[in-house]
Amino acid sequence: MDADVESPMKGIVLKVLSVVVFVCMSTCIKAAGNGIATGQITFYRSAFAMVPILVFLACRGQLRDAFRTRNVSGHLARGFVGILSMSCGFYGLVHLPLPEAIAIGYAMPLLAVAFAAIFLGEIVRLYRWSAVVIGMVGVLIITWPRLTLFEEGGFGSGEALGAVAVLLSATLGAIAMVLVRKLVQKERTHTIVLYFSLSASVYSLATVPFGWVAMSWQAFFLLMLAGFCGGIAQILLTESYRHADMSTIAPFEYTSIVLGMIIGYVLFGDVPTGTMLAGTAIVVGAGIFIIYREHQLGLERKGARKHVTPQG
């Protein structure tokens, strides 16, 4: 999707709005999710997300075009990995403080750099490898106090399992990002977004025999709202890339930790620990450095292309 580099401020605003709405989605899930099967949560998140997405595509006259694909198997694979990532993330979200779940989730873009090098053959040099390693040390600092709960409470510790689940979610999410990078080579963005919500809804329905429960009206409303928020946030995020380069808007992803801390404290009484804040600072710093390096390398590639002769 071509970026309109003349309106980066609009791209930044849309990115920040998407972060706000995504955090609202997470808040709704955390408020409603206790005692509800993870597959049930992912179904409502995916199914109701399709409502704003379908309306948006219909208003733009892209609805019929969005259903056309040349790679059904690719969408199904991306959807399967994505729904596993979402399920693990939601489990962790329910069992961990909100800002902690958000901070551990920042491991995903770090792992995506490593997986892109391993599976796609992308060139990752020493600076970015170093940032990935340092960032993962930050993730370990955040999760270590939770992981030690295994020693105290065994494998029944909800917070310890929650930390592992979010780490697994980040790993699967990074694999999903690699699959998306392969899809975008031939598939349109709105097709990828639509087929993910569709496939995730179908996959989630397969978990009905494994413990779906009757919900209160409050829980139903919160999960429905979470789905709407997820769809709207996805639209805002996609639109933000129309108006600014990814390297310009990507750092604003980290505003979610500030919002998460505020909401976590006000609604759930979550107070960040010093260890969590220190680890988060390391992860965010590593992430921003990777974004900076991507931007510098992008400028170098553009400069090289300007000096290429018509013969190649």
Long-range contacts (C-beta under 8 A, 24 or more apart in sequence): 1-189, 1-238, 1-241, 1-242, 2-242, 3-241, 3-242, 3-243, 3-244, 3-245, 3-246, 4-242, 4-243, 4-244, 5-244, 5-245, 7-243, 7-244, 8-243, 8-244, 8-245, 8-248, 8-249, 10-243, 10-244, 11-240, 11-241, 11-242, 11-243, 11-244, 11-248, 11-249, 12-240, 12-244, 12-248, 12-249, 12-252, 14-236, 14-237, 14-239, 14-240, 14-243, 14-249, 15-236, 15-237, 15-240, 15-244, 15-249, 15-252, 15-253, 16-252, 16-255, 17-236, 18-233, 18-234, 18-236, 18-237, 18-240, 19-233, 19-252, 19-253, 19-255, 19-256, 19-259, 20-259, 21-229, 21-232, 21-233, 21-236, 22-229, 22-230, 22-233, 22-256, 23-102, 23-256, 23-259, 23-260, 23-263, 24-229, 25-226, 25-229, 25-230, 25-233, 26-93, 26-98, 26-101, 26-102, 26-226, 26-260, 27-98, 27-263, 27-267, 28-222, 28-223, 28-225, 28-226, 28-229, 29-90, 29-93, 29-94, 29-222, 29-223, 29-226, 30-93, 30-94, 30-98, 30-268, 31-222, 31-267, 32-215, 32-218, 32-219, 32-222, 32-223, 32-226, 33-90, 33-93, 33-94, 33-223, 34-94, 35-213, 36-213, 36-215, 36-219, 36-223, 37-207, 37-210, 37-211, 37-212, 37-213, 38-87, 38-90, 38-91, 38-207, 39-87, 39-204, 39-206, 39-207, 39-208, 39-210, 39-211, 39-212, 40-204, 40-207, 40-212, 40-213, 40-215, 40-223, 41-87, 41-90, 41-223, 41-226, 42-83, 42-86, 42-87, 42-90, 42-200, 42-203, 42-204, 42-207, 43-201, 43-204, 43-205, 43-207, 44-220, 44-223, 44-224, 44-226, 44-227, 45-86, 45-90, 45-200, 45-223, 45-226, 45-227, 45-230, 46-83, 46-86, 46-197, 46-200, 46-201, 46-204, 46-227, 46-230, 47-197, 47-201, 47-204, 47-227, 48-223, 48-224, 48-226, 48-227, 48-228, 48-230, 48-231, 49-197, 49-227, 49-228, 49-230, 49-231, 49-234, 50-194, 50-197, 50-198, 50-201, 50-231, 51-227, 51-228, 51-231, 52-228, 52-231, 52-232, 52-235, 53-193, 53-194, 53-197, 53-231, 53-234, 53-235, 54-194, 56-235, 57-190, 57-194, 62-190, 65-188, 65-190, 65-191, 66-188, 66-190, 66-191, 66-194, 67-191, 67-194, 68-191, 69-187, 69-191, 69-195, 70-186, 70-187, 71-183, 71-186, 71-187, 74-179, 74-182, 74-183, 74-187, 75-183, 75-187, 75-191, 75-192, 75-195, 75-196, 75-199, 76-199, 77-179, 78-176, 78-179, 78-180, 78-183, 78-192, 78-195, 78-196, 78-199, 79-195, 79-196, 79-198, 79-199, 79-200, 79-202, 79-203, 80-199, 80-203, 81-172, 81-175, 81-176, 81-179, 82-172, 82-173, 82-176, 82-196, 82-199, 82-200, 83-199, 83-200, 83-203, 83-204, 84-172, 85-168, 85-169, 85-170, 85-171, 85-172, 85-173, 85-175, 85-176, 86-169, 86-200, 87-169, 88-165, 88-166, 88-168, 88-169, 88-172, 89-165, 89-166, 89-169, 89-170, 89-173, 91-161, 91-162, 91-165, 92-162, 92-163, 92-164, 92-165, 92-166, 92-169, 93-162, 93-166, 94-162, 95-158, 95-159, 95-161, 95-162, 95-165, 96-146, 96-159, 96-162, 96-163, 96-166, 97-264, 97-268, 97-270, 97-272, 98-260, 98-261, 98-263, 98-264, 98-268, 98-270, 99-257, 99-260, 99-261, 99-264, 99-270, 99-272, 99-276, 99-280, 100-142, 100-146, 100-163, 100-270, 100-272, 100-276, 101-162, 101-166, 101-260, 102-256, 102-257, 102-260, 103-142, 103-257, 103-260, 103-276, 103-279, 103-280, 103-283, 104-139, 104-142, 104-143, 104-163, 104-166, 104-167, 104-170, 105-166, 105-169, 105-170, 105-173, 106-135, 106-139, 106-170, 106-254, 106-257, 106-280, 106-283, 106-284, 106-287, 107-135, 107-136, 107-139, 107-167, 107-170, 107-171, 107-174, 107-283, 108-169, 108-170, 108-171, 108-173, 108-174, 108-177, 109-174, 109-177, 109-287, 109-290, 110-135, 110-136, 110-139, 110-174, 110-283, 110-286, 110-287, 110-290, 111-136, 111-170, 111-171, 111-173, 111-174, 112-173, 112-174, 112-177, 112-178, 113-290, 114-174, 115-174, 115-175, 115-177, 115-178, 116-177, 116-178, 116-181, 119-178, 120-178, 120-181, 120-182, 127-289, 127-293, 128-290, 128-293, 131-286, 131-287, 131-289, 131-290, 131-293, 132-286, 132-290, 134-282, 134-285, 134-286, 135-282, 135-283, 135-285, 135-286, 135-287, 135-290, 137-282, 138-278, 138-279, 138-280, 138-281, 138-282, 138-283, 138-285, 138-286, 139-167, 139-170, 139-279, 139-283, 140-279, 141-275, 141-278, 141-279, 141-282, 142-275, 142-276, 142-279, 142-280, 142-283, 143-167, 143-279, 144-275, 145-273, 145-275, 189-238, 190-238, 193-234, 193-238, 197-231, 245-295, 245-298, 246-294, 247-291, 247-292, 247-294, 247-295, 247-298, 248-295, 250-291, 251-287, 251-288, 251-291, 253-287, 254-284, 254-287, 254-288, 257-284
